[in-house]
Amino acid sequence: PPSNPHIAQTHEGEHRFDHGDIASSLKITRSTKIYALCAALNSCNLGYDIGVNTGAGPLLQTSLGLTDMQVEIFMGSLNLFAMAGALTSNWISDRLGRRWAFRIAAMGFIFGTVIQSGAGGYASLMLGRSFVGLGVGFGLAVDPVYIGEISQAAHRGQLVTWSEIATNVGILLGFSSGLIFSSVDEDVAWRLMFSMGAVLPCFVIYFSTFVMPESPRWLVSKDRDAEAKEVLKMVYPDGYDVGVIVHQIKEGIEKESIAEHAAGWDVILFPSPAFKRMLLVGVGTAIAQQAVGIDAIQYFLVYILDESGIKSRGAQMGILIALGAVKLVVIVLAGHLFDRRGRRPLFFVSLLGMSVSLLLVSFAFVGSANSGGFAVFGLALYLAFFSLGMGPGAWLVPSEVFSTLIRSKAMSVATFMNRVTATIMSSTFLTVANAMSWSGFFIMMSIVCLVILVWVYVYLPETKGRALEDMSQYFAEITGDRSILEAEERMYRNDDLPAAPGGGSVPAVESTARAPQRAMAAEKPPPEDAHVVGTMA
């Protein structure tokens, strides 16, 4: 690596010498893979909860004599409790460390699972649900953060997707629990299925205590640079100058602090035209992910199969496992396609495919003779097309379009609105389906996917390979509002000459590199987005 530690960054946060041809020679170390795998295991807990409730929902409804509305609230409430967990996880994670955040999340899962398994009524069932939800919220917040902080910048994107893959592995495990206990009495089966959810959190507690190191970024934030260097030596190849990485981490923390003070919540609540369009794209994409009904449909898959004419518990659980396997395979493939094919094409294919798939599902409920085959085929296509684009893409786009000035706050808003939408969809699924007819409900959801497709075509820019400066320039151009560029210039101007380790000033390599980059920014978006400008100008 170069001797000058003040390194320019791309929009992916990579060091200049940790990018391109040199980056390809940096292999992911064995330690990094182990740490990322241990962290991703926590996401399996969220997936397991989705999967296990899909199979256990009808059983506990019969066993405890619950109404459809009570089941809807039970399913949908997880997101509300998860939001509370996500909000508090930041406090715990920043003060006690990432490893303690993992332990607390796992303990919430275990405590909630035990209460749910032994629930004798609706009140105790919801009490257990609240603890599970808090654990989910902690996990959602800390998993990608930890993986990103212990990964080499050149491989960070690939490793962070392990969290999404692990969630789908957990869903498959939850589906499998239904098949394992399919021959057990219904009153006992759902309790055993829930209790199995306490196994994975025990492994998380063990790994976070004895295997996983503390995040180097957290250690640097606490002025424990020596410990951070020891962790980074395990993450980077032998002989790599990790002192440069520590300095870059310090600069990143300083810039986040500057951005935090440079833009308050007024920028979010009363945005200028450029920020408003940026929020429309980023937050809108996060909302759209749940508006297509993914959480609700996954939670109520057994109800859908039952209504379509598939009544056997064993058959239902076998179909769930097959559907989970399809979703898992496609989500792994999608991670490679986003950087090769671009964001917009995959969104188009995903939404159009989901619309057609939901239309096929609706055919299963037309007429007096229900067709389970249509339902299964349509659901498999729906889950596959969702995982191809809307699943991973709905979080990739917000992380790329938000300006540094508002990224932290804007991502919080996007996450909050995503969970609120998921809660509404899950908590009203049965009521709306029964009121409209199941066929009518799926036709409506098919239309929703088409409406979102039109919205994506009009508003979503192609973000593949673009630097953050390009995105700010883009939104400034299409809205005629250059205040966003001026605000960023003011923020960076305060950080042009940071202090080097041991005193003195570091030559402003990044500052001088940034100026021409902005000056050379395209005066108008590239050709592939020409239609976006034309429809939004």
Summary of the structure (lengths in Angstrom):
residues: 537
radius of gyration: 24.0
end to end distance: 44.8
largest distance: 80.9
contacts: 1935
relative contact order: 0.12
helix: 79%
strand: 1%
